[in-house]
Amino acid sequence: MQESQQRPAMSALTLAALGIVFGDIGTSPLYALKECFHVSHGIGLTYSNVLGILSLIFWSLMIVVSIKYVAIIMRANNNGEGGIMALLALSLRNKRIGSKSRAILIAIGLFGAALFFGDGIITPAVSVLSAVEGLSIATPVFTPFIIPITIAVLIGLFMIQRIGTGSVGRFFGPITLLWFVALGVLGVNSIAQNPVILNMVNPYWAGLFVINHPTGSFLTMSAVVLTITGGEALYADMGHFGRKPIQLAWFFVVLPCLLLNYAGQGALLLRDPSSIENPFYKLVPEMALYPMIAMATIATVIASQAVISGVFSIARQAMQLGYLPRFTVLHTSESEIGQIYIPFLNWLLLASIIVLVVMFKSSSNLASAYGLAVTMTMMCDTLLVAFVMFSLWRWSLWKVVLVVLPFLILDLIFFGASSLKIIAGGWFPLLVGAIAFTIMMTWKRGRQLLLAKLQSETLPLDLFINNVTSSAHTVMGTAVFMTASQTVVPHALLHNLKHNKILHETNILMTVLTEDIPYVDEETRITVERINDRFYRVVARYGFKEQPNVPDAVEQGLKLLQLPFDMMMTSFFVSRERILHTVGDGMAPWREKLFISMSRNTSSVSDFFQIPTNRVVEMGSQIEI
């Protein structure tokens, strides 16, 4: 009975994974093979060249996606969660690693995460534009309207983000399944006319292509990488669905349908080399062209949605871990914890994508900017998982090298080939990644300097409590003081005593900690300590994928202390620092000014910690760093 109940659940998860996880890689057939025969590569449409490139595509999908990600990297889960931030947290779990090694690992992980922001801009642009371009294949009349239609679709996509994807998410799976079935059927129809194309599974053709075109094959790898973009999403979205549903969807639906479609496009090129103009849409029968364009547009919107949600998720994780300033985070679903919306990031992404579409004008031009960020992110994944194998899984060094080196070599080949496109557009994701990386490192360092400065200008907690408890005027109610340190007096408490000259009958020193795991068990979330009859310490621990809720934490803490909780008799005191730039040690002047600017524009503490605004008291102070 239990097994029969598990089967429908597994089927539902697998179908859901199709809609969320595989949208990006599933829309690659729209443009990938066309780019492999780009005129700049100098590759003719001969029998051996078509088989050679298809063989490279086949083995790239098998080695990078099937073996590297599905079979190996997905084993590295942080309490079931995947993604580069979870992988970074795993690699830092070994407390014996030195400070230099820790700094290198953090740099690798953050740079990979930063590059994901660049990918989040390029993926919607190239995917939607490539789908809409099918209209010009149907009739040239639509050609002048390709960019306006693309921008309209993108604006619509970003406008619905505030509503949340929970209500439409259940439809993503069936639609994406229909898309993959259509890919497979189109491929089979073409393969039946040229079954010889199935020789692409023989690595001989890939080897022959490389030998005959050493330079051209290297250049072509920058387009072959487009067939595996989205492969890292299998690992990043593992926490939503689990490892097995993603594996089932990949091996039984996605991989076969992708290979059939690429083979079908190759068979078409053997029959009609002029189809290289747009081999995907040339596969489609004329009567089915408009429905296929509509389905492709929907599929690319779904693919874009997955990337946008991923950007929101990584941004929130970075905020929780202290690498980004607080943005307003809205939860769009009461039942799905991962459904979030970040308004500032949403509109910034939309503006960047529209600029990108207007600048590059075609999916072919955008393909030059696409791929570089993905290859660098994949390289970061490889390096981090190698460290996890060695330090956490206790693999021997020779075993780690034997497993990882082939993947790293392939990553370097993809990166080297993609780096040749920097001038043509590859500079864009690098620029976005560099900006995001600089912002994250500056914010982290600035917060460390600010915390050190605050601690140097306050008093030891024990000394303060012993001297102030008996002398201050007492008022009714509970005061909650937010503090990052458990050993010194919060600045808000000092300023409250200094200016208001009062002390509440119950004082809670509240500390929120973010752990290096996605979620914290409710049983271990709250710890309390009675300092004396007036002062109590409450520590709330959250995972890096959770949103802190301070009022709930205080209520649970007071319950453990057997003290009453009344929200209307509780005030939350927070410090609001006005940071001033000074010449001296710390960061470079431009980084200090950047940190100060971010600090002034960060969202309020009450929003981030979900504290009712009518219960918050902000105590300001000036701090020089």
C-alpha positions in Angstrom: 0.0 0.0 0.0 2.8 2.4 0.9 4.6 1.6 -2.4 1.5 2.3 -4.4 1.1 5.7 -2.6 4.8 6.6 -3.3 4.5 6.0 -7.1 1.9 8.8 -7.7 3.9 11.1 -5.5 7.1 10.3 -7.4 5.3 10.8 -10.7 4.0 14.2 -9.6 7.4 15.3 -8.4 9.0 14.2 -11.6 6.4 16.1 -13.7 6.9 19.2 -11.5 10.6 18.9 -11.9 10.2 18.9 -15.7 8.5 22.3 -15.5 10.9 24.0 -13.1 14.3 22.4 -13.6 14.6 21.7 -17.3 13.2 24.8 -19.0 16.6 26.3 -19.7 18.3 23.3 -21.2 15.1 22.3 -22.9 15.0 25.4 -25.0 18.6 25.1 -26.2 17.5 23.3 -29.4 16.0 26.6 -30.6 19.4 28.1 -31.3 22.3 25.9 -30.3 22.9 23.8 -33.4 22.5 26.9 -35.6 25.3 28.6 -33.7 27.6 25.6 -34.1 27.7 26.3 -37.8 28.2 30.0 -37.4 30.0 31.5 -40.4 32.9 32.7 -38.1 33.7 29.1 -37.3 34.4 28.3 -40.9 32.8 24.8 -40.7 31.1 23.6 -43.9 27.9 21.6 -43.9 29.4 18.2 -44.9 28.4 14.8 -43.8 31.4 14.3 -41.5 31.2 17.8 -40.0 27.5 17.4 -39.2 28.1 14.1 -37.5 31.2 15.4 -35.8 29.4 18.4 -34.2 26.4 16.2 -33.2 28.8 13.7 -31.6 30.4 16.6 -29.6 26.9 17.6 -28.5 26.0 14.0 -27.5 29.1 13.4 -25.5 29.0 16.9 -23.8 25.4 16.1 -22.6 26.5 12.7 -21.4 29.7 13.7 -19.7 28.8 17.1 -18.2 25.1 16.7 -17.4 24.5 13.0 -17.0 27.8 12.0 -15.3 29.2 15.2 -13.7 26.0 16.7 -12.4 23.4 13.9 -12.2 25.7 11.1 -11.1 28.3 12.9 -9.0 27.7 16.5 -8.0 24.1 15.8 -6.9 25.5 13.5 -4.2 26.9 16.7 -2.6 23.8 17.9 -0.9 23.5 20.2 2.2 20.5 18.6 4.0 19.0 17.9 0.6 19.7 21.3 -0.8 21.9 21.9 -3.9 23.3 24.9 -5.7 26.6 26.7 -5.5 25.8 28.5 -2.2 24.9 25.1 -0.6 28.1 23.7 -2.1 30.1 26.5 -0.6 28.6 25.9 2.8 29.5 22.2 2.5 33.1 23.0 1.6 33.4 25.3 4.6 32.0 22.7 7.0 35.5 21.3 7.7 36.6 23.6 10.6 40.3 22.5 10.2 40.9 24.3 6.9 43.1 27.4 7.2 42.0 31.0 6.8 43.7 31.3 3.3 41.9 28.1 2.0 38.6 29.4 3.5 39.1 32.7 1.7 39.8 31.0 -1.6 36.7 28.8 -1.3 34.5 31.7 -0.4 35.9 33.7 -3.4 35.2 30.7 -5.7 31.7 30.2 -4.4 30.7 33.9 -4.4 32.1 34.4 -7.9 30.1 31.5 -9.2 27.0 32.9 -7.5 27.8 36.3 -9.0 28.0 34.9 -12.5 24.6 33.4 -12.0 23.2 36.9 -11.9 24.6 37.5 -15.3 23.1 34.3 -16.5 19.8 35.5 -15.0 19.9 38.4 -17.4 21.0 36.6 -20.6 18.8 33.5 -20.4 15.4 35.2 -20.6 16.7 37.5 -23.4 18.2 34.8 -25.6 15.4 32.3 -24.9 12.4 34.5 -25.6 14.0 36.3 -28.5 14.9 33.0 -30.2 11.3 31.7 -29.8 9.7 34.9 -31.2 12.2 34.9 -34.2 10.2 31.9 -35.5 7.6 34.4 -36.6 10.0 35.7 -39.3 10.3 32.1 -40.6 6.5 31.9 -40.9 6.3 35.3 -42.8 8.8 38.2 -43.3 5.9 40.6 -42.3 6.7 39.9 -38.6 10.4 40.7 -38.9 10.2 44.4 -37.9 8.1 43.4 -34.9 10.4 40.7 -33.4 12.0 43.0 -30.8 8.8 44.8 -29.7 7.0 41.5 -29.3 10.0 40.1 -27.3 10.0 43.1 -25.0 6.3 42.9 -24.5 6.5 39.2 -23.5 9.4 40.0 -21.1 7.5 42.9 -19.5 4.5 40.6 -19.0 6.7 37.9 -17.5 8.2 40.3 -14.9 4.9 42.0 -14.1 3.5 38.7 -12.9 6.4 38.0 -10.5 4.7 39.9 -7.7 1.7 37.6 -8.0 4.0 34.6 -7.5 4.3 31.4 -9.6 2.6 29.1 -7.1 -0.8 29.4 -8.9 0.6 28.7 -12.3 3.4 26.4 -11.3 1.2 23.3 -11.5 0.8 23.9 -15.3 4.5 24.2 -15.9 5.1 20.4 -15.8 2.4 19.3 -18.3 3.3 22.1 -20.7 7.0 21.3 -20.5 6.3 17.6 -21.0 4.3 18.5 -24.1 7.3 20.6 -25.3 9.7 17.7 -24.9 7.4 15.3 -26.6 7.1 17.7 -29.5 10.9 18.0 -29.6 11.2 14.2 -29.8 8.4 13.7 -32.4 9.9 16.4 -34.7 13.3 14.7 -34.3 12.0 11.2 -35.0 10.2 12.4 -38.1 13.4 13.8 -39.6 15.6 10.9 -38.4 13.3 8.5 -40.3 14.4 10.2 -43.5 18.1 10.0 -42.7 18.7 7.3 -40.0 22.4 7.4 -40.7 22.5 10.5 -38.5 22.3 8.2 -35.4 26.0 7.4 -36.0 26.6 10.6 -33.9 26.7 8.4 -30.8 30.0 7.0 -32.1 32.9 9.2 -30.6 34.9 8.4 -33.7 33.1 11.3 -35.5 33.9 13.7 -32.7 37.5 12.7 -32.8 37.7 12.9 -36.6 36.1 16.4 -36.5 38.7 17.6 -34.0 41.6 16.2 -36.1 40.3 17.6 -39.4 39.4 21.0 -37.9 41.6 21.7 -34.8 40.9 25.4 -34.8 37.4 25.2 -36.0 36.5 22.5 -33.5 37.8 24.7 -30.7 35.7 27.7 -31.8 32.7 25.4 -32.2 32.9 24.4 -28.5 31.8 27.9 -27.6 28.5 27.0 -29.4 28.4 23.4 -28.2 28.3 24.7 -24.6 24.9 26.2 -25.4 23.5 22.7 -25.4 24.4 22.2 -21.7 23.4 25.6 -20.4 20.9 24.9 -17.6 22.7 21.7 -16.6 23.7 23.3 -13.3 20.0 23.9 -12.6 19.5 20.2 -12.0 21.8 20.6 -8.9 20.5 24.0 -7.9 16.9 22.9 -7.8 17.5 19.6 -6.0 16.1 20.8 -2.8 12.7 21.5 -4.3 12.1 18.0 -5.7 14.8 15.6 -4.4 17.5 13.8 -6.3 15.5 10.9 -7.7 12.7 12.8 -9.5 15.3 15.0 -11.3 17.2 11.9 -12.4 14.1 10.2 -13.6 13.0 13.2 -15.6 16.5 13.6 -17.1 17.1 10.1 -18.2 13.6 9.1 -19.3 12.2 12.3 -20.8 14.6 15.2 -21.2 17.8 13.6 -22.5 16.2 11.3 -25.1 14.0 14.1 -26.5 16.9 16.5 -26.7 19.1 14.0 -28.5 16.3 13.1 -30.9 15.7 16.7 -31.8 19.4 17.5 -32.3 19.7 14.4 -34.4 16.6 15.4 -36.4 18.1 18.9 -37.0 21.3 17.3 -38.2 19.4 14.9 -40.6 17.6 18.0 -42.0 20.9 19.8 -42.6 22.2 16.7 -44.5 19.1 16.9 -46.7 18.8 20.7 -47.1 21.9 22.7 -46.1 20.0 25.9 -46.6 18.0 25.1 -43.4 20.9 26.3 -41.3 19.1 29.7 -41.3 16.9 28.2 -38.5 17.1 24.4 -38.4 14.7 24.1 -35.5 11.7 25.8 -37.1 12.5 24.3 -40.5 11.8 20.9 -38.8 8.3 21.9 -38.1 5.6 21.2 -40.8 4.1 24.4 -42.2 0.6 23.8 -40.7 2.1 23.4 -37.2 4.5 26.4 -37.4 2.3 28.9 -35.5 1.3 26.5 -32.7 5.0 25.5 -32.4 6.1 29.2 -32.1 3.4 29.7 -29.4 4.6 26.6 -27.6 8.2 27.7 -27.9 7.4 31.1 -26.5 5.6 29.6 -23.5 8.5 27.1 -23.0 11.0 30.0 -23.0 8.9 32.0 -20.5 8.9 28.9 -18.2 12.7 28.6 -18.7 13.1 32.3 -17.9 10.8 31.9 -14.8 13.1 29.2 -13.4 16.2 31.4 -13.8 14.4 34.5 -12.3 13.3 32.4 -9.3 16.8 31.1 -9.0 18.2 34.7 -8.9 15.7 35.6 -6.2 16.7 32.5 -4.2 20.5 33.1 -4.4 20.0 36.8 -3.6 18.1 35.9 -0.4 20.7 33.2 0.6 23.4 35.8 0.1 21.5 38.2 2.3 21.0 35.6 5.0 24.8 34.8 4.9 25.7 38.5 5.1 27.0 39.0 1.6 24.2 41.4 0.4 22.4 44.2 2.0 18.8 43.7 3.0 16.2 44.0 0.2 12.5 43.9 0.7 11.5 40.2 0.3 7.9 39.4 -0.2 6.5 35.8 0.2 4.1 35.1 -2.6 2.8 31.7 -1.3 1.6 30.7 2.2 2.3 27.0 1.5 5.5 27.1 -0.6 8.5 28.5 1.4 10.6 29.0 -1.7 8.1 31.3 -3.5 9.6 34.8 -3.0 9.6 38.1 -4.8 12.3 40.8 -4.5 10.8 44.0 -6.1 14.1 45.9 -6.5 15.9 42.9 -8.1 12.9 42.2 -10.3 12.8 45.6 -12.0 16.6 45.8 -12.2 16.6 42.4 -14.1 13.8 43.6 -16.4 15.6 46.9 -17.3 18.9 45.0 -17.9 17.2 42.4 -20.1 15.5 45.0 -22.2 18.7 46.9 -22.7 20.4 43.6 -23.7 17.7 42.8 -26.3 17.9 46.3 -27.8 21.7 46.2 -27.9 22.1 42.7 -29.5 18.9 42.6 -31.6 19.0 38.9 -32.4 19.4 35.5 -30.6 22.5 34.8 -32.7 24.2 38.0 -31.5 23.1 37.2 -27.9 24.6 33.7 -28.2 28.0 35.4 -28.2 27.3 36.8 -24.7 25.8 33.5 -23.6 27.8 30.5 -22.4 30.8 32.2 -20.8 29.1 32.8 -17.4 27.8 29.2 -17.5 31.2 27.7 -18.2 32.8 29.7 -15.3 30.0 28.7 -12.9 30.4 25.0 -13.9 34.2 25.4 -13.3 33.5 26.8 -9.8 31.2 23.8 -9.1 33.9 21.4 -10.1 36.5 23.1 -7.9 34.2 23.2 -4.9 33.0 19.6 -5.2 36.6 18.5 -5.5 37.3 20.1 -2.1 34.2 18.4 -0.7 35.3 15.0 -2.0 38.7 15.5 -0.3 37.9 17.2 3.0 34.3 16.0 3.7 34.0 12.7 2.0 37.6 11.7 2.8 38.4 10.5 -0.7 42.1 10.0 -1.3 43.9 12.6 -3.4 44.5 10.3 -6.4 40.8 9.3 -6.5 39.7 13.0 -6.4 42.1 13.8 -9.2 41.1 10.8 -11.3 37.4 11.8 -11.1 37.6 15.6 -11.2 40.4 16.1 -13.7 38.5 15.1 -16.9 35.6 17.4 -15.9 38.0 20.2 -15.2 39.7 19.8 -18.5 36.4 19.9 -20.3 35.4 23.0 -18.3 38.6 24.7 -19.3 38.0 23.8 -23.0 34.5 25.3 -22.8 35.8 28.3 -21.0 38.7 28.8 -23.4 36.5 28.6 -26.4 33.8 30.9 -24.9 36.4 33.4 -23.8 37.1 34.1 -27.5 33.6 35.7 -27.6 34.4 38.3 -24.9 34.7 41.1 -27.4 31.6 40.0 -29.3 29.4 40.1 -26.2 31.0 37.7 -23.6 32.1 40.9 -21.7 28.5 41.4 -20.5 28.1 38.4 -18.1 31.7 39.0 -16.9 30.9 42.6 -16.2 27.7 41.7 -14.3 29.5 39.0 -12.4 32.4 41.3 -11.5 30.0 44.0 -10.2 27.9 41.5 -8.2 31.1 39.9 -6.7 32.5 43.3 -5.8 29.2 44.3 -4.1 29.1 41.0 -2.1 32.7 41.2 -0.9 32.4 44.9 -0.1 29.2 44.4 1.9 30.7 41.5 3.9 33.9 43.4 4.7 32.1 46.6 5.5 29.8 44.8 8.0 32.8 43.2 9.6 34.5 46.6 10.1 31.2 48.1 11.3 30.7 45.4 13.9 34.3 45.7 15.1 33.8 49.5 15.5 30.5 49.1 17.3 32.0 46.6 19.8 35.0 48.8 20.5 32.6 51.7 21.5 30.4 49.8 23.9 30.7 48.1 27.3 31.1 44.5 28.4 27.6 43.1 29.1 28.3 41.7 32.5 29.8 44.9 33.9 26.9 47.0 32.5 24.1 44.7 33.9 25.7 44.7 37.4 25.9 48.5 37.5 22.6 49.5 35.9 20.0 47.1 37.2 19.5 48.7 40.5 19.9 52.4 39.5 17.7 52.9 36.4 14.1 53.9 36.5 11.9 50.9 35.7 8.8 50.9 33.4 6.3 48.2 32.6 6.6 46.0 29.5 9.2 44.1 27.5 12.1 45.6 25.5 13.8 43.5 22.8 17.2 44.7 21.8 18.6 43.3 18.5 22.3 42.6 18.9 24.9 40.6 16.8 27.2 40.1 19.8 26.4 38.2 23.0 29.2 39.7 25.0 28.8 43.5 24.7 25.9 45.9 25.3 23.7 46.7 22.3 24.1 50.3 21.2 20.3 50.7 21.2 20.2 49.8 24.9 22.9 52.3 25.7 21.2 55.1 23.8 17.8 54.2 25.3 19.2 54.5 28.8 21.2 57.6 27.9 18.3 59.6 26.3 15.1 58.1 27.9 16.8 57.2 31.3 14.5 54.2 31.7 14.8 50.4 31.8 12.0 48.0 31.1 11.0 45.3 33.6 11.9 42.6 31.1 14.8 43.1 28.7 15.5 40.6 25.9 18.9 40.6 24.2 18.0 39.1 20.8 20.6 37.5 18.5 19.7 36.1 15.1 22.2 33.6 13.6 22.3 32.1 10.1 23.6 28.5 10.0 25.4 26.9 7.0 22.4 24.6 6.4 19.2 25.4 4.5 16.7 24.9 7.3 17.0 24.6 11.1 14.7 22.2 13.0 12.1 24.0 15.1 13.2 22.0 18.2 16.7 23.5 18.1 15.9 26.9 16.7 15.6 28.8 20.0 18.0 28.8 22.9 17.5 31.0 26.0 19.5 32.1 29.0 18.4 33.9 32.2 21.1 36.5 33.0 19.3 37.9 36.0 15.7 38.8 36.9 15.6 41.7 34.4 17.8 40.5 31.5 17.4 37.5 29.3 19.3 36.3 26.2 17.4 34.7 23.3 19.3 33.3 20.3 17.4 32.3 17.2 19.0 30.2 14.5 17.8 30.1 10.9 19.0 28.3 7.8 20.3 30.3 4.8 17.0 29.6 2.9 14.7 30.7 5.7 13.3 34.2 6.5 13.9 35.2 10.2 10.8 36.1 12.2 11.9 37.9 15.3 8.4 38.3 17.0 7.8 34.5 16.8 11.3 33.9 18.1 10.8 36.2 21.1 7.4 34.6 21.8 9.0 31.1 21.8 11.9 32.3 23.9 9.6 33.9 26.6 7.5 30.7 26.6 10.7 28.7 27.3 11.5 31.2 30.1 8.0 30.9 31.4 7.4 34.6 30.9 4.2 36.2 29.4 4.3 37.7 25.9 2.0 40.6 24.9 2.9 42.2 21.6 1.2 45.5 22.6 3.5 45.6 25.7 6.6 44.8 23.7 9.0 47.3 22.0 11.7 46.2 19.6 14.8 48.5 19.8 17.2 48.5 16.8 20.3 50.5 16.1 20.4 52.6 12.9 23.9 53.7 12.2 24.9 56.7 10.1 28.2 55.6 8.6 30.9 58.3 7.9 33.9 57.8 5.7 37.3 58.4 7.2 40.8 58.0 5.8 42.7 55.2 7.4 42.7 51.4 7.7 39.9 49.3 6.5 38.8 49.3 2.8 39.8 51.4 -0.1 38.0 54.8 -0.2 35.8 53.8 -3.2 34.8 50.6 -1.4 33.9 52.5 1.8 31.8 54.9 -0.2 30.0 52.0 -2.0 29.4 50.3 1.4 28.0 53.6 2.8 25.7 54.0 -0.2 24.4 50.4 0.2 23.9 50.9 3.9 21.8 54.0 3.3 19.6 52.3 0.8 19.1 48.9 2.5 15.5 48.0 3.6 14.5 48.5 7.1 15.3 46.0 9.9 11.7 45.7 10.8 10.8 44.5 7.3 13.7 42.0 7.1 13.0 40.5 10.6 9.2 40.7 10.1 8.7 43.1 13.1 5.5 45.1 13.1 6.5 48.7 12.3 4.4 50.2 15.1 6.4 48.2 17.7 9.9 49.3 16.4 12.0 52.0 18.1 15.1 53.0 16.1 18.1 54.5 18.0 20.5 56.3 15.7 24.2 56.9 16.0 27.2 58.0 13.9 29.9 55.6 13.2 33.3 56.3 11.4 34.9 53.4 9.5 
